[in-house]
Amino acid sequence: MQTLISKFPFVNTEEQSHIFNMLPVALSNVPFHRNSKWITRYFAKQFPFHLAVHEVSPVMIPPVEYTEPHIHEDCDEINIIISQHDLLYKIQVGDNKFVVSNNSCVWIPRGMKHAANVLKGSGHFITMRVY
């Protein structure tokens, strides 16, 4: 089922190859990640590159870390943290660890060890991998 609303006269319903549904998929489907009750991961399987949107439920106390440090040898990664509220993430890039707030982005070059774990708040954490 596509997320295309066809009742508008200007919508072309014949060519829908540019529209992709993002469905909830377990975070544990990603290597080095475990499910977290605070994260709902949305993913479009047929999208032309890796794009995942993580909806972060309100977190008051930092949960157990659900992402282990790992490496992507074949791609760079971009993380985007978006919220109208306070949203804090612990980000590891290489051996450096940062606390990153909402409305920020992180560049992770291919081959660089990294991890991201929510500390506090609510909003969205977006991951894109560039091959």
ChimeraX attribute file (.defattr): number of C-alpha atoms within 10 A of each C-alpha:
attribute: neighborCount
match mode: 1-to-1
recipient: residues
	/A:1	5
	/A:2	10
	/A:3	10
	/A:4	13
	/A:5	9
	/A:6	11
	/A:7	8
	/A:8	7
	/A:9	7
	/A:10	7
	/A:11	12
	/A:12	11
	/A:13	12
	/A:14	7
	/A:15	8
	/A:16	12
	/A:17	10
	/A:18	7
	/A:19	13
	/A:20	17
	/A:21	15
	/A:22	18
	/A:23	14
	/A:24	15
	/A:25	16
	/A:26	16
	/A:27	21
	/A:28	14
	/A:29	10
	/A:30	11
	/A:31	10
	/A:32	14
	/A:33	18
	/A:34	15
	/A:35	15
	/A:36	18
	/A:37	10
	/A:38	16
	/A:39	22
	/A:40	18
	/A:41	22
	/A:42	19
	/A:43	20
	/A:44	18
	/A:45	15
	/A:46	12
	/A:47	14
	/A:48	9
	/A:49	12
	/A:50	16
	/A:51	17
	/A:52	22
	/A:53	21
	/A:54	20
	/A:55	18
	/A:56	21
	/A:57	15
	/A:58	15
	/A:59	17
	/A:60	10
	/A:61	10
	/A:62	14
	/A:63	14
	/A:64	10
	/A:65	15
	/A:66	17
	/A:67	20
	/A:68	16
	/A:69	16
	/A:70	17
	/A:71	19
	/A:72	15
	/A:73	12
	/A:74	12
	/A:75	17
	/A:76	17
	/A:77	19
	/A:78	16
	/A:79	19
	/A:80	16
	/A:81	21
	/A:82	19
	/A:83	17
	/A:84	11
	/A:85	13
	/A:86	14
	/A:87	23
	/A:88	23
	/A:89	20
	/A:90	17
	/A:91	20
	/A:92	20
	/A:93	19
	/A:94	16
	/A:95	9
	/A:96	9
	/A:97	13
	/A:98	12
	/A:99	13
	/A:100	18
	/A:101	19
	/A:102	20
	/A:103	17
	/A:104	12
	/A:105	16
	/A:106	14
	/A:107	12
	/A:108	21
	/A:109	20
	/A:110	16
	/A:111	14
	/A:112	18
	/A:113	18
	/A:114	21
	/A:115	21
	/A:116	22
	/A:117	19
	/A:118	26
	/A:119	21
	/A:120	19
	/A:121	23
	/A:122	24
	/A:123	20
	/A:124	22
	/A:125	26
	/A:126	17
	/A:127	18
	/A:128	17
	/A:129	18
	/A:130	13
	/A:131	11
